[in-house]
Amino acid sequence: ATASVHHRRDMATLAMRAVGSSLLARARAEPISSRAGRPRAARVRAGCLNRAGAKSTQVLPRRVERLGARQPRGWTCAARSTVAASDAKAEDDDEAGDSAGAVKKYEGSAELATQLEAAGDAVAEYLNEALKTWEPPKFLWRTLYTLLLLGLVVKRVLWQRKLNMQQTLQQIARVGPDTLGVAMLTSSFVGMVFTIQFCKEFSKVGLTRVIGGLLGLAFTRELTPVICAIVLAGRVGSAIAAELGTMQVSEQVDQLRTLGSDPVDYLVAPRVVACAVSLPILSLVSFSIGMAASILLADLRYGISPNAIIDSAAKYLESGDIGIMSFKALAFGAVIATISCGWGQTTTGGAKGVGESTTASVVISLVAIFVVDFFISLTWFQR
């Protein structure tokens, strides 16, 4: 009963406070002059007069204000408790909403991660099956292996100063005699062919005195190193590819590794160095033979004095021309030997593979000769 009484009192106090606040707001908002011009009943209702009828424009608002300012202690505690409970409930609701959102977000992330993992497993399985049956192009991996082999040879010979001299001398003794005769014969006939063309055309315009210089420049700059390189590729490069290919298919290279010998030091580096050293010497000899054959043909067939050709060659030739001939021959020899060794060591398929490797090494060496010749000429003669 006591609680009910206090509750009704609190409700009445709250109602009076609301009424007083509204009256106070209306009293403050309305000017005094407008209230004074109203009828008595209206002014009484508006709160501008007291019971005695005297003018009092501020008594009722002040009372209402004081009444609104009074707050029972019990109501304040109850209101505070209600507000605190409402805030706590709102916080609990927010926390519950956040927890539910976090759970939903975690469930969505877990589902996405599961889907991505399944997709990754499917792609990995597909790639695994595809790689089991896929093989890279033979020419591609053979080319990469040959470039790697060239890098290893340069590292061993130039940086580490590591070279099997016995094997190198044996290969030089093999490369020189095998190539010299064919190179000299080829150079002499090529020189005579060019002599026929030059003498026939330049005799018409009276320029026979420049034939020797033209022959000398043509031989030193292009003909001699290219001809000797072609002969070396066909005569020695094919033999190297066949030899190393046979050793590869018969597992002799694996036996060398088992015995502790490096195939690069024992098989590859000596052959590369032998070809690179022998080809410049062959080029010098072939140049001399080719010029001699040209002089002999010009004298016997066209009546041009040998002294005129020699003087013309001495006039136009320079020491740099001999140097570029030697440099080209060295580069061609190294390229031919590296390609032959690379194709030989990557041979597969028995005797048939050996034949294919030999043929491919010669063809690729010939192409590489002209490619390297172009880049060296482009670099050297544009200075």
Secondary structure, DSSP 4 states (H G I P E B T S, - for coil): -HHHHHHHHHHHHHHHHHHHHHHHHHHHHS-HHHHHTS-HHHHHHHT-B-TT--B-SSHHHHHHHHHHH---HHHHHHHHHHHHHHHHHHHHHHHHHHHHHHHHHHHHHHHHHHHHHHHHHHHHHHHHHHHHH----HHHHHHHHHHHHHHHHHIIIIIS----HHHHHHHHHHHHHHHHHHHHHHHHHHHHHHHHHHHHHHHHTT-GGGHHHHHHHHIIIIIHHHHHHHHHIIIIIHHHHHHHHHHHHTTHHHHHHHTT--HIIIIIHHHHHHHHHHHHHHHHHHHHHHHHHHHHHHHHHH---HHHHHHHHHHH--HHHHHHHHHHHHHHHHHHHHHHHHHHHT--SHHHHHHHHHHHHHHHHHHHHHHHHHHHHHHHTT-
